[in-house]
Each structure stands twice: as structure tokens, then as C-alpha cells.
Amino acid sequence: MQTTNTPLPKSRLQIEFELPPERLTKAIGLAVGRLGRQARVPGFRPGKAPRVMLERVLGPTAIMDEAVEQLIDDAFREAMREQDLVPLTSPEVEVTQSEEGKPLIFKAVVQVRPEVALGDYDHFSFKPEIKAVDETMVEQVLDELRDGQATLEPVTDRGGEKGDYAVISFVGTRDGVAFDGGSSERMPLILGEDRLIPGFEDHLMGAGKGEEREFDIVFPEDYQEESLRGQTAHFKVTIKELRHKAMPEANDEFARSVGKFDDLAALTTELRKRLEVNALDHARHEFADKIIEYAVANATVELPDVLIDQEVEVMHDELRSALARQGIGEEAYLKVVSKTEEEIHAEFRPQAEKRVKTLLVLSEIAKAKGVEVPEKDVDGEIDRARSRYATNPNLMRYFESERGRNYIRSTFRRSRTVEQLVDEWLAAHPESPRLPHLEDSEESSPVTGASAEATASIGATDPGSLTPETAAPTGA
């Protein structure tokens, strides 16, 4: 078998095949046997009818067509194995010669796994940047703890201020007539958050409990109720309740109430310690992200459309899940943003390209570094998935499949490769502050998070797992 390769844009490849006449002759013989066992030819037992009788029943080209189709499929798979190529799509085949006694000549155009040309990825000039922890940061966390134990107390000595919790009743009218949705007996709100019509709450500032305010207000042009857009309405509002948030005093008693601390000094010391640990962890993550950006920027790879399209679908599924968590349907969302699914996909595409390139580049660095993932780690993640997705059999089938195992393995390889690059830099720069690993959490698990669920939902193939062994069948 002779083959000639011609690279095409976007990781497409044209392969011209020439197979010797004897292979076509053998393929024809095998085709006669296969079709003979399947076809019913009067006067002959299955598999015993001669070629001439089969062609009379099935048509004059049936046997040649069957032989050529099988031979093309065999030759294509053979070429993929010999050249260590991974087909991402079924080939587009064009036969230019298929005559008995002559070579079979055809060409196949296919998208293959892209070649990644790595540039520099570990000789960068930037360093980790660790944000210093100051007293303001400690006080902010302390205030957040106090806020968690705050109580709502009645306001009796002043009018409403920004941040106060109020309950109001109101009646809205247009030309003296009440309109739908313009009235409420008890409406809770936090003054200053502009939950209602922009500017509405400004008229309530300074009003005390039991006080009544009247005012006109113009609905914005983009108001959700079309009939009210740009319209002026009159509102009569009564403050029925007014409370403010009272936080406990930051003292020794408060410190003992939030944990095993002897006094406020012990609590603030612990808060500072935690902030410093978090600062190191944040610095490590930012440093890792910069390394990834540096490596990706220096690498060269032509991205196949099929991988970008797949990543767009992953991102689309992530959007669906995010909307569902907020109780919003996709159709309603598209209506609100005035966009079609095609326009959403077009917006996703640049980020999808970046994500695919990142996955491919990190997988190539992992290969260069010899990073491997023990099967027990993959099995452990599948066990985690069984627990997390016990009520979602579709996601479980994905993670338990070979494609899902490859996704888990590739995700681990990439993350561990980045951690190795960070650790190698730290080892080569002992003067730099240490950036220790924090304990593993679910956030670092390959089977958790929106991206993992979206990948499993559409049954995507991880770009980093593409090898001749993991490529999907591509029937020519």
C-alpha cells in the first residue's frame, strides 16, 4: 500500500492511497462470501451462490461496491495505525480508480489530532506575587463574623437610612387609577438597594415608622412591563416597619462565642494566620495561571473545528445549568437578551478556542514531563462520581465509560503538570517565599464543577485524551 499525505488547514489531512490489484482481488472474494451468506439466491444454499448469480440478484456493481467499501475502511485504519494519527471525524472519501486487475486508488480527507509545537514554558521572568495581610483585612473579616451574628432591632429615634430593613405598603396610580402590580400590603426591602423602580427608595430616606410619603416617579424605558415603560405613576407609601442591623461588639465575649478563643486577641491572631495562608494559596493559583498563559502563548497549534464546536457545546451546557440553578429557562433567557442560539455560540467561540488550545498544550507538556496518573486515582474519582451523581444515571454512565475515564485521567494529568511546573520553579528559586499546597478539596476534583458536568452531559471527548487507542471508530 502506498500513501501520500498532503496537510490541509485546521489540522485536516488529505491521504492519497494506492492499493495493489491483488488486494482488490482478495477483497472481491471476501465480498462474494459475505454477500452470499446474506442474500437469498433461488436454487443455492446460503454462501454457495457463484458471483454471477449474486450480481444477477443484487445488481452488477454490488460486489465491487462492497469490496471497495471494506477495503477502503481497512486501508484507512491501517494508515492511521502506521502513522500514529488520530482521526477526529469520519473521512471524506473519493475513489478515482476501482477496476478489477488494476490498483485501487482513492483519497481520504480527515480531521486529525492536531500537532502541538511547544515553545518555552518554564523559563519565564515573572514571579509569584503575595498580597500582604494588613489590619484592615483582619478587621474586615472580623466585621463579617460580627455581621453573621447581627440582629435586627427596631429604629425608634430616627428616619430610614441606607441599609435599613423596611416593610412598606403602597398604592400606585396612573391618572388616579390603580394599575396591576402597583400595590402591596407588605413589601420587604432594604433601603438603598433599588429593588423596585430606580429612584423609588430615595423618596423613603428619612421616613420613620408609620410615616407616609407621596411622590411621582417615571418608569424606565427598559422596564419589564412594556405598558409602563416611560410612564409616570403616583405612589402613596407607608413605612410599616423599620429596623436596623445591630452587630455585636468586638470584644472577648464575642471571640468566645465564635470558637475556642480565650479573648479577642486570640481570635484576631487566628484570623491573620488564616488570611496569610489564603494569601499564599491565592498567590500560588495566580502564579499557576500565569504559567499556563505563558505556555499557551508560546505554543503553536492549528485547532480543528470539530474540537472547537465540541467545546462550544460544553460551554452552552454550562450556561443551561447556570440558568437552571436560578430557575430560568433557556428560551426565556434568549428572549431577554434578544439573541439566538447561533449568536450565543458565536460569542462562545473565541473562549472555546482558548480553552481547547489550553487543554492541548497542557496535555503536550504533561507528555513531555512524563506525568502519569495511577488507575487508583481514576477509580477514586469514579467512586466520588457515583456518590455525587447517584440520581443522574446519564452522568454516571459517562464517568464509568472509557471516554469518561480518559477525561478524568487527562484532567488530573494537566492539573498535576501545572503543579509540577510551580514546584520546579520554587525549587530553583529558594529565595522565594514557599507556596505550600492546601489540602485537596472537591473543587480540584475532575468530576465536580460546571465544566465536568457539562462535559459528561454531552458525552464530550477530552482533547487531551486523544490517542490512536482512544479515538472513536470512524467508519470510512
HELIX and SHEET records of a PDB file:
HELIX    1   1 PRO A   21  GLN A   38  1                                  18    
HELIX    2   2 ARG A   51  LEU A   58  1                                   8    
HELIX    3   3 ALA A   62  GLU A   82  1                                  21    
HELIX    4   4 GLU A  135  GLY A  148  1                                  14    
HELIX    5   5 GLU A  201  LEU A  204  5                                   4    
HELIX    6   6 GLU A  226  LEU A  228  5                                   3    
HELIX    7   7 ASP A  252  VAL A  258  1                                   7    
HELIX    8   8 LEU A  264  ASN A  298  1                                  35    
HELIX    9   9 ASP A  305  ARG A  325  1                                  21    
HELIX   10  10 GLU A  330  VAL A  337  1                                   8    
HELIX   11  11 GLU A  341  LYS A  369  1                                  29    
HELIX   12  12 GLU A  375  ARG A  388  1                                  14    
HELIX   13  13 PRO A  393  GLU A  400  1                                   8    
HELIX   14  14 GLU A  402  ALA A  428  1                                  27    
HELIX   15  15 GLU A  442  SER A  444  5                                   3    
HELIX   16  16 ALA A  450  ILE A  458  1                                   9    
HELIX   17  17 PRO A  463  SER A  465  5                                   3    
SHEET    1   A 4 GLN A   2  LEU A   8  0                                        
SHEET    2   A 4 ARG A  12  LEU A  19 -1                                        
SHEET    3   A 4 LEU A 104  GLN A 111 -1                                        
SHEET    4   A 4 GLU A  92  GLN A  97 -1                                        
SHEET    1   B 4 THR A 151  PRO A 154  0                                        
SHEET    2   B 4 THR A 232  ALA A 246 -1                                        
SHEET    3   B 4 TYR A 165  ARG A 174 -1                                        
SHEET    4   B 4 VAL A 177  ILE A 190 -1                                        
SHEET    1   C 3 THR A 151  PRO A 154  0                                        
SHEET    2   C 3 THR A 232  ALA A 246 -1                                        
SHEET    3   C 3 GLU A 212  VAL A 218 -1                                        
END                                                                             
